[in-house]
Amino acid sequence: MTKVSAKAASLRAHFEALGALPVETAILQPAGTLLDLYGEDIRGRAYITSDALRGEQMLRPDFTVPVVQMHMERGADPARYTYSGTVFRRQEEDESRPNEYTQVGYEVFDRAEPISADAEVFALIASVLGDAPVRASTGDIGILVAAVSALETSDARKSALLRHIWRPRKFRALLERYSKPVKARDVLALADPFEGAGPEIGLRRKSDISQRLDELRADQEIAPISKREMELINALLNVREMLPFALEQLRDLAVDLPAISPAVERLGARMIALKTRGVDVNKLEFETSYGRSLMEYYDGFVFGFYAEIRADLPPVATGGRYDALTKQLGQGAEIPAVGGVIRPDLLIELERAT
């Protein structure tokens, strides 16, 4: 057994001792499920193959999706799971980063006490990292989702912004675009935009193009997002402080952005729950934008632990809340869920360095 395997087995055994049910998932996962969740973007970071009977298959990019599927089919309520195994990620920009590595995870499905479950997962991950020199960063994507959902603009524009929350550059570009009047497009003023067009080529039909043109015509009539709302969204995105001070700033913003108040108060309750579990919240970083480049299923509390002495390393552990994912995979059923994963290989590197 390698050192990484031994460390993974030790972490998993620890989670089992705390009552988590050990589970296994197949290395090959149906690609259709993940493509439905994340769109074609996931092809850029996953290994995809095909099977004559099962169609497109994907080497497991993480454990959360198959664990959620398993739980929604036959899981108890509440439930706690643990697992360990290899995940696979394509690396196209940095050849020094591994394209396969081991993850050990802990997942909690709990309808009754979601805030307590957030604190449980974070505190447990922190405790098993022990004396490793790491700093923790946290965020809450639910606050930004609440703010965007309340913007005084069309449902189509809000949907586009919500869809790209996990792509910060695209989100910013859309936000800037929606804050300005739409430039008139000559093609939209034509009585018959297809006059003189050639034959239909490709997958898009004439009806698809007509529908898109109708959407663009409707978008031309939408008033820009106001300067005041833009200022508030920018102020929200710029919140980056130790947790107690960040909470104060967010409560101040909630006076002018009342839609975020429930999410902000959940953050306050979570801070109390973390303190109850022995977490020093005065040393806990909070950033509203944190987690927006992680996996797209996170929709609430998010966290990561980073090596203080090795800034070049990826996060040693990450996690967060993914309630919406359980609804997407539960065929109408849903349950609050939160989890976290640890990279035992990175933990070993840090232990060697100290």
C-alpha positions, 0 to 999 in steps of 0.5 A: 500500500502506498503512502497516499493509499494508507493516508486515504484509508486512515481518513476514511476509517476516521469518518466511518468511526464517526458514523458515516456509511462507506460507499463505492461508485463506478469509475466510469459514469454516464456522461449524459448526466454530467453533460445535462448538469454542466453543459458541454463545458465539462468536456474540457475538463473530463475524460470521455469515452464511448461504449457500444451499449451504454453510450458516452461514458466519463471517467469519474471527475468527482464523487458527489454526483454519483453519491447524490444519485445513490442517495436519492434512489435509496438513502435514509434521512438523515444520512452520512457517507464516506468514500475514497478513490481516484478522480480524473481531471484533464489538464490542458494548461499546467502539465505539472498538475496531476490528471488523476489523484485520490479524494476522500470525502464526507457527505451529509444529507440532513433535512432537519439541521442544514446549518448545523450540518454545514458547521459539522462538515467544515469542523470535521475537515478542519480537525482531520487536517490536524496541525497541517499549515493551512488557512481556510477560506469560506463563502456563500454562493446563495447570497449572490444568487439571492441578489441576482434573482432580485434584480429589476430586469427580465427573467431571461437576463436574470436566468443568464446571469444565474447560469454564469455565476460560476464563470466570473468573467462571463458573469461580469461581461453580461452584467456590464452588457445589461447595464447599458442600452441595447444597440439596435440590430438591423437584422431585427428590423427586417420584415423577413430576415430570411429573405435571400437566405440560402438553404438550411445547413447545420443543426439549427432549424429556421424555427430555432433562428426565428425564436432567437430573433424574437428573444433579441427583439424582446431584449432590445426593449428591456431597460438597463440595470440601474446604476444603483443596482450595479453599485450594490452588486459590485459592493457585494462582490467586493466583500472580503473580510474575516467572517464577523466583519464580513457579516457586518458589511453584508447586513449593512448591504441588506438594508438596500438589498433586502432580498439577501437578508435571509441568506445573510442571516443564515450566514450569521447562524452558521457562524454561531454553529461554527463557534459552537464546534470550536472554530475560531471564526475571528480567523476565518476568511469570508469572500462573497465571490469565493467558490465561483470557480469550483464545481457548479453544483455548489449553491450555498456555503463553500469552503477551501483549505490552502497550504500556507507554506506552498502557495503553488499547491491546489486546495488541500480540501474543499467542500460546500452545500449543493441542495439544488443538485439533489432536486435535479437528480432526485426526480422531484424529491430533494434534501439539503446536502453538504460535503467536503473532500480531502486530497491525501497526497497534498496533506502528505506533502505538507506533513513532510514540509513541517 
